[in-house]
Structures are given as C-alpha cells and as structure tokens.
Amino acid sequence: MAVLSFIDFFSTSIQRVAISTVVNICRKLPSESPSLFMDAVPILCNILQYEDRQLVENVAICLTKIADQVCESPALLDQLCRHGLIHQSTHLLNLNSRTTLSQPVYNGVIGLLRKLSSGSTLAFRTLYELNIGYRLKEIMSTYDISHSVSTTHPINACSNQVHEVLKLVIELLPASPEDNQLALEKESFLVNQPDLLQRFGTDMLPVMIRVLNSGANVHVSYGCLSAIHKLTCLSKSGNLVELLKNANISSVLAGILSRKDHHVVVVALQLAEVLLEKYSDTFLNSFIKEGVFFAIEALLNSDRGQKNQVSGFIQGSADLSQKPATKETVKCLCQSFEKSPSSSSKTCKIENDSVYRLATRIKESFFGPEVFNSEKGLTDVLQNLKDLSVALSALMTVPVDAHVLHDEKFFSIWNQIRERLNGRESVSTFEFTESGIVKSLANYLSNGLYQRKLSKGDPECDHLPLVGKRYEVFTRLLWSDGEATSSVLVQKLQNSLSSLENFPIVLSQFLKQRNSFAAIPNGRCTSYPCLRVRFLKAEEETSLRDYSQDFVTVDPLCCLDAVNQYMWPKVNLEPIESVEAKDQAIECQSSQLQSTSISCQGESSSPMEIDSVPSDAPQSQGSQVEDQTQLPGHGSGSEQENASSSSSEKEDALPRLLFRLEGLELDRSLTVYQAILLHKLKSDIETTNGSKMSGPHYITYERDAQLEDSSENLVSPRSMEDDEYRPFLSYLFAHRLALRLKGSSPPAYDMLFLLKSLEGMNRFLFHLVSLGRINAFGEGRLENLDDLMVLVRPVAHSEFVSSKLTEKLEQQLRDSFAVSTCGLPPWFNDLMDSCPFLFSFEVKSKYFRLAAFGSQKVHHHPQHLSSSNVHGEGRPGTGSLPRKKFLAYREKVLESAAQMMELYGNQKVIIEVEYNEEVGTGLGPTLEFYTLVSRAFQNPDLGMWRSDCSSFVGKPGEHSGVLLSPSGLFPRPWSGTSTTSSDMLQKFVLLGTVVAKALQDGRVLDLPFSKAFYKLILGQELSSFDIHFVDPALCKTLVELQALARRRKVFTETQGDSLAAKCDLSFHGTKIEDLCLEFVLPGYTDYDLAPHSDNDMVNLDNLEEYIKAVVNATVCDGIQKQVEAFRSGFNQVFPIEHLRIFNEEELETMLCGEHDLFNMNEVLDHIKFDHGYTSSSPPVENLLEILHEFDKEQQRAFLQFVTGSPRLPHGGLASLSPKLTIVRKHGSDSSETDLPSVMTCANYLKLPPYSSKEKMKEKLMYAITEGQGSFHLS
C-alpha cells in the first residue's frame, strides 16, 4: 500500500517502477493474512483504466496472482468482484480497447475471469449480465483459427487464447452435482434467467460449430464439443435448437464420429444422445439423412472402443518458444478443461468400453428396427443416387468407340443427377458421399485412368483423346445453365472432402533443436535428433549380406534413396570393382543427402567441425565426417537442380533396395522421417507419441526386382495424334495425385480427383467450350459462325479453396521444426504438388517462400501470420538476410540492372539501390529502380513484345516510349529462319533474372504481362485458344477458320469429297480463296509460315495447315527461344518450378501487387496521421477527397511519389510497410508556397497545411509530376 498510495502523483516512468515492485511482491503473497494485499485491490482495479500498456499489463499480472491466492475463498473472490475487477477485465478484452495487451497477458486476463467465475456466484452472475458471450464470440471470430493450435502442454494457462476462451465458456456452463452448493446456485441463476443463457448460446454456438468445421486440433474440438454439450443440457430454449439445426450439427457430428480420438468421439456421442432425448422429432430424421446413424453403426462394427491416449504429437502444435512443462503437469485430454489440478492427472476418466456402450445405448433407444433398418431403410435421395451411380458405372461397359451412345446415355444420367442436386429436397453430404456418385463420375470421365499407376507406352494411354472428349461433353452439360450447377457440385465436393479427409497435423517436438550425429547416410552432425534404426535383411533374401546387428543413427531428413546409396555397397555380395563405380556411389551419397521433400536452399544444418562430433560417435565414421566438412555449402537454385538431376542419373546406375517397416513397404520418394511417419499414421490412431518416432525402428531390406519408372507425365508433347485436348489433359495428368493418398482414404482420393477435374475444366473453360462448339459446327449442329462465341462464366477460384485444409496447413507451418528443416508430413507436399488450388493464396505464398528460399522468409510470430500482417505477402520481412548496396545510373537503367544481376542475382542477399550523384538510398530508391527497369523493358524499340504502331505511350523514336498492349505483354514471334537477335534473347535472360530477384526480395514490378505469358512462366502448354489472351481478334478468326476446316473434314469423311464441296464452307459469305490469305503470320509479314511451299495462298485444302502454322508461330515455336531464355535467367536465382503452385492471377499478384490501388472506404483505417495532423484535420480531409477524385493514372503517380512504386503489394494499403504516414510540414512562414515532400523509405508524406483544397491539389500534382526522377534531402 505504501507503494500504491501516491501512485497518481508519480510520473509514468516512476509509476512503472512502482508497479514492477508490486508485481514482485505479488509473486510471493502470504496465505495467512489476505487483508495485507486485498486492500490494494481497489487501487489496482483503478489503474486498469490507464492507457499505459506496461502499467496495465503489470497490474493485470498482480490481480491474477491475487486471484490465485484467494481462489479457494468465495467471500474474497466476491470482494474482488465488488471492486469492479470484472468490469475492468472485460473492458480489456474489448478488441477496440485503447490499451492493447500482449498475448500472454491477454490470455491471463481470460484465465482470471475463469477463476473468478469458478469460485464466485457474483462473478458468474456479473459476467452473464455484462454479456460476456458477445465478447468471447468476437475473440474466437477474429482470432485466426490457424493460431488456435494447442501447445504440447495444453494446460499451460497462458499458452493459448482459444483454449483459455473455451475453458471460460465451459466454466460458465455449470454441471449440477448434488453435493456442490456453488454449482447448484449457478444453475438456479440460469434457470431463473433463461434469457441470459439464450443470449449466451446465440453468441457462442455458431462460432464454436464454425471452429469445429475449420480443421481445429483435437484439444479445441474437444473443448467446443464439451461446451456445446453442456449448453444443450442446460438450455430449454427452442431458439438454440434452431441454431443447432441451421448450423447443421448433424453433419458436424457425423464427421466427428469418424475421427479416431476416443475422447472426442465420446463427447460427440453424449451430445447426440442429449439431442435425441430432448429434441427427437427435430433431429431423428436429420441424423439418418446426414449419416450420424451410419457412423454409430460403424463404431459398433469396428474395434474403436479401445481408448487412445493423446500425446499432442498429431493434431497439435509444439511451441518451442515456451518452456516445456514438467511431466507431472501433463493432463489427459478429458481433464485438460478442468479448473483444479488433479493428483491423477495422467489417469483417463473415460472407461475403455465407453464408446461401445454409448453407441449401443443410442442405437437401441432411438434407432430400433421399428424406426430404421440399416439394410433397407436408405433415404429416397440416397437410393436414387445409388441407382444413378450404378447406371454410370454400367456405362463403362459400353464400347469406347460408340461415341453417340455414350453421349446420349451420359446426358440422360447427368440430367437426373443435376435435377437431384438442384431439387427441392436437399442432398446431404452423407448421401452425396455414400451414393458412390463421385467415384463413378471420376471413373467414367477418366476412363479409369485416375486410380492406376501408369507410365509412358501403357496401352491405356491410347484412350486419352477419348478422355478429353468426355471432359468436353461434361463441360458443355455442366455449364449449360451457367455456372450455377458447377458451383453446386464444387460445394458438395468441398463439404464431402471436409467430412472425409483425415490428414493429420504432425508435430515434431521429438525433433527439438539439439546436436546429434547421423551415421547414415553421410556421417555428419545435425542440429536435431536422429532416428535409431536397425537394418535387418529380409528372411527370404539370399543375394544380400547382413548389414549390422547394432542400431545405427539415421538422418531423418535424408531421402530413402540416399539410404539406398549408402547401404548398397555394404550389403551387396558382389563387391564394386571399378574405382569409378566406387566414386559414383560416394558422390551419390553426398548429393542425395541434401534431397528433401522441399528443397530448402541454404536451410539444412551446415556441416560442423570435427571437434564438435560427440564422443560417442563411432570412430569408423571419422573419415566420412572429414569428407563432409570439405563439401561446399548449398549453391544457387540452378546448381542444386543440376546436382539433383545428375545424382538421379547416377542413382539409376545402381540397383535399388526395398525397405519395409513392420512388413509394409516404405515409400522411396519420401524422407526417412516422412516414410516412417506415414507408416505410423496408417495405424488406427489419431495421435502418435513423439518418442515412438525417434525409435527404435526395425527396417528390413531386400533387393528390389523392379526399377521404378520416374516419369509422371503421361501426356508428353506430341504424344497424341489429335492434340486438341493435350493442354487440358497435360494439366490434369502431368502432376497426378499420389496413389498413397488413395491408400489412406479412397473416398477422399475420389473427391480430390473430381475436384481437380472440375478446377481444370474451369481453368480451361474457354478452351473446352470453344472446342465443343467447333465440333458442333463441324457436325452441322450449329449453322452460324457467330454462334461460336463463348459467353459462359467460370466459377470463382475461391470456391475451390478448402478452408479446412488451408487451416490445417497454416497450423502445420507454425511447427518450428517443420519450417526450419522442411520436415513436413507427406500429404502436405502431395496435395500442394497435385491440387494447389485447394489452398488459399496466403498459405501458398508461405509455402512458396519456405520451398524456394527457406525458413528465413517465413514468419512464425502471430503478428506476421495474421490478417494484419505488417509486411504483407508482397514485402516479406527479410531482416535475417544480408544487404548489399548497388550504385545505379538513371540514364543506363537496363545496363545497371544487368550489372546488378550479374553481381547478386544468384546470391541470397537483399539489394538496396542508390543512384549516382543522389543521396537517397533504401527501400524507396530500390522500388523506383525496379519500376524504371519495368518501364525500360516495355520500350518498343527492344523488339521483345507483340505490338503495333499505336500500342505504345510516348513518341516512337524516344526511349521513353512504353508499350501499352490491351491484352498485356507477350513475346514477339521470330521465325526459325530469321536470325533472332542474340541481344534480344539476352534481354529475356535479364528479364527472367530481374523477375526472380524481385520475387525473392519481395519487390513489386510494374510489368503488365499477358495471361498467356504467365502460363508459359508456369510451364503450361499453350493452344490456339490461348491466343484469346494475346490477340482476341486473331483468336476469333482462327476459331471460325477451325470450325470451317472441321466441317469440311467431317463432310469429307461421312459423305465424300463431292458432297463436301457442296456444303456451305464460306467465311461470313466469302470463299476462303477470295480472302487472299498468304502463308505469312498476320501482322508480321517477315514471318514466312511456309518457306518451302509452292502455293503461298490459303485455300480449303491447306486451311488446316495454315491454322496450325499460325498457332505454332504465335504461341509455340515462334516464341520458344524467348521463353527458354526467360526461364534460364529465372533459374539463375531459384528454380522456376516453385511457381507452379500458383495460377496466373495469383502469380500476377505475387509479382505486380494489387490491381485496385485505393479502396476509399478503408483508406482511413490504413493511414497513420502524426506530428500535427489527425484524421479530422481539414488538410487531411482535403487530401482524402483529392485522392478519391484521382483517376487511376493519377493514383499510380501519387503512389510512386510516396512509396517509389506505382503499385501496392498484395493486401493493398493494409500490407504497406512501413505504414503510409501523413504529417504536417513546417516550413516557411507562408505554407502556400511550400511543396509536399516525401521520405519514400518510410512511406512518409510531409503535407503543408494549405488553405484550400484547390491549392493543395495544384501543389500536390506539381510535386508528383516534377519531383520524381531524383532522391535528395527534403
């Protein structure tokens, strides 16, 4: 009290010292005399209203300690509440509070409210009267669920915000034991105040169910279910029943009952039982329709009645920044939300047969034979869909060449499916999944190819043109009524995938940072523990020798192929004779060691000195450690790529070993860690103990008789005679779903393939629809060339994003070990490789930076992962990388760029530009340099891009001219006979390097590439229909000519040449011969399409040849050298293949930032005002009005003036770092003559207080126009 009595008279700094003293006193409070510290509570509660963050946080800690000390005394807790502690604490939880607390203290305040509510009826009543449910709903709604992962020890009071919120929610929903007077009082209060409980449930129910659907970990899922269960037991309101019904709690329960954790299943069954007991009429039919009953049947028919302990290894997250709790504090999951510690904290309260007994009781009580028969009682919808699925499967027996019959039957079946999906009676997720429709549809469309492991030359690949035809027909049917049906089908598949998928989130706490020695494959020190493995020769193996009887340490992040290279010389009975072969084996070992599922350049632990090898390391490995210390570090991306390819070639020269763990083959394409992890996850558990991962493991080896075909691309270029569908089929099959996904969950595999098919159809919609109309015109079903126009709209890309999988990957990326060493679970890489569209752009951006640049470019602190990311995806934090300054010359921008890339292009450094004879340096000049380089590349005099005489801005003869193509920049075609300028190709090499370096450093470019060029960057093939994104008019003409050529071909094949000549083959009333088309590329008379042809004019006989030649010149051979040059330049910085996870729009956003510059409704939220200005200052209001009046070009100029770049990074103004700041400029006596000035490195605008808006606009435009082009002191 002596310290606190005069606290208001102290300065802020003295107040902080005083409160720090109080904090230290509160750490050791006396238990016998509470009055000594209770007298200080009123003063402490009053200080909670202060705005100084440090003061408020320390006071919150003091009050938490006091509450801990008196938690067993209801009277003292009531006394705390009477001093206003509840009111002040709930005010601090307000997201708009003036005082922002740190995360641990914020969680501590929530925990304080829980302790007060637990022991005080007054606190319990006050929280309900203050509508605490609304505040908790806000916290759970705005706090990213991806951050809700529990730590390894979820009982840590300050470890997790959502966990603390759920503990408070559960405390506010009391149980009713007869011997607990406090609980009876709380329940009586809720019975007498039903409106308060209803309001609380209305706030919390929807958000908790949303959390359950979002891929929350097992701890959070258990907490949400427990809270919903208690709320359902207490509530007597029909309103809550409607909320549960509207949130489709039946579907949620069906999905949860398929999970493997014993605790979550038990509480889900308890909730289902309560709902059926209290509201049977409402939920009985819904439980049947949504599959709850079938899930209960599955529980009874399986052996999942056995209890599974929760280790926190899977479905959780390890936070290595927190001190690990002691072993004594680890609770069983069923006790993790209890208020008081238990001496038997490791003892599970749930009996072994709880699941079986509960499921049996529910079935006998509510799903008796008189209500439901599982064999005959299918719903009408499910039975109808099953029949349609069977009919679709039967269609596979129809001969493949009976195209007309296939189309007619498929049309009939699909129309019935569509009517059912769009009908009045909704189709539940369970009915859609259980019917088999997805499997039948995927099997028919792909002709069964999607679930087979095929290689080039397989006879089944001959049916690929047939597969393309089926997809074209399906596209036409699916989009026949616009995008409505396709959108419904995508949503059904997403819901089904969320219900079926069981991809685990894998923690790596057993691989915490500590030095270890890995004997295999290279004998090296690692900064993480190694796996203890004993390699045993298979019993039936006779051609190999025994390796060793002892356990050895294996690097968990090396590939099994590297283990193969190490093991083979040691177990082979026939010794390697040649020195060259020995060297080859050794080189393979060293190169394979660095191969992981994600190539993290420079992120593997560096080789340590020999002195650092542990003393218990085997002496026989000494020479290998010496060799390892001599190895160079990771090189550039291209060097790694070359090393990888060369090592794979050498690997094929040596025989392969087959490794098995517990009789099951390990996947050779994975790291040892991933392969063992995948094996563990196949067992019937939802969690895996970390200690089991570290070993010991017994792995058998035998000789692999079959050599694996490494080729995945079934649709190689020119592999099909009819290549109309090749770009689409190449996209669909080039990166196929890993068959191991099928092994873990066949239904989910079917869903994934059909989603991939729909996303491919959506992506190639213009291509497939145009092709269908060309075929229709050729067959006479369309008569007018104008009918070839495509007006269908694709489904929004966001509809293909799975929020649940995205949240799971967000959680996985927060595992520090996985990020720092790329030790990620295999499903992560499989889905990102084959189905990247399932994930949001934000999580793909993080994955990309991890894969391409390593963990230095991935942030782990919550502030960097939240929506309010101060860096944004466009400008990632790069403080851990070294910085290099470069002197640039404005008059020689491209020459400066070439020199800069030559010096630093392949180095992991951040480049900062300064200009010759200018004083400015840092972010602003660097961004302006990239902008100047972007404009220099658009100079039409370079001859790099397609253009015409009117498509550039500026005077043609001046270098200031900038090409302005409506469809974006696309390479100018050069014929094979022309002498393509080597200087022009070097420009493309430089462009590729600049683009890659800009992506690496997080700089925004001002390069408006066309969508077709982005597709080339992503490694996709282009077709005639992609010319639509280059030259729409040319594409329209080519499509019409293709239709005429197709009609002539069809009539010739069916009716002969004589009748074909009589059909209408005119081009809008003009004969092809009368068009006087020459065999030259339209717009490029110097590009000869047929240099050796005798006939230079186009006619019906050579029309198809002419079309192919134009397409080839425009998007294939004519631009091949330029694209190869660009890719070679790009690969000098990092492998361009890392970009493949993005689509064209996302890649443009990554490279060029946002299209929309200002959203005027949000400008005030993302601009900071300081040094004399506030948001309501008249000059500020005038500036905002001026910005609103600016057109797009003026906005671009303003942005370049303030930031150095005319574009904003992804996320817009919210992602601008530093934040755009506007301050008052104090200059001469007359501010009317001063000009605005900026500090671009800080995004800092110094604005004089002009007397009028007109004067401000005049001066601002003058400064923007005349003030650019140099950096000097302002």
PyMOL commands that set and color helices and strands:
alter all, ss='L'
color gray80, all
select helices_A, chain A and resi 7-9+12-26+35-38+41-47+53-70+74-82+85-93+103-119+121-129+132-142+145-147+161-171+181-192+194-212+218-234+238-246+249-257+262-278+280-289+292-300+327-329+333-335+354-366+380-397+403-421+429-434+437-445+449-451+459-478+484-500+509-511+560-571+579-593+610-612+619-629+637-653+672-681+690-694+726-733+739-744+746-763+765-778+785-788+797-800+803-813+816-821+826-834+836-838+841-853+855-857+862-865+890-904+923-937+940-942+982-1001+1011-1017+1024-1029+1032-1055+1057-1060+1073-1075+1103-1115+1117-1131+1136-1141+1144-1152+1163-1166+1178-1189+1192-1203+1212-1215+1231-1233+1240-1242+1253-1266
alter helices_A, ss='H'
color red, helices_A
select strands_A, chain A and resi 516-518+524-526+531-537+552-554+657-661+664-665+697-703+883-888+910-915+921-922+952-953+962-963+1080-1081+1084-1088+1167-1170+1220-1224+1237-1239+1244-1247
alter strands_A, ss='S'
color yellow, strands_A
deselect
rebuild
show_as cartoon
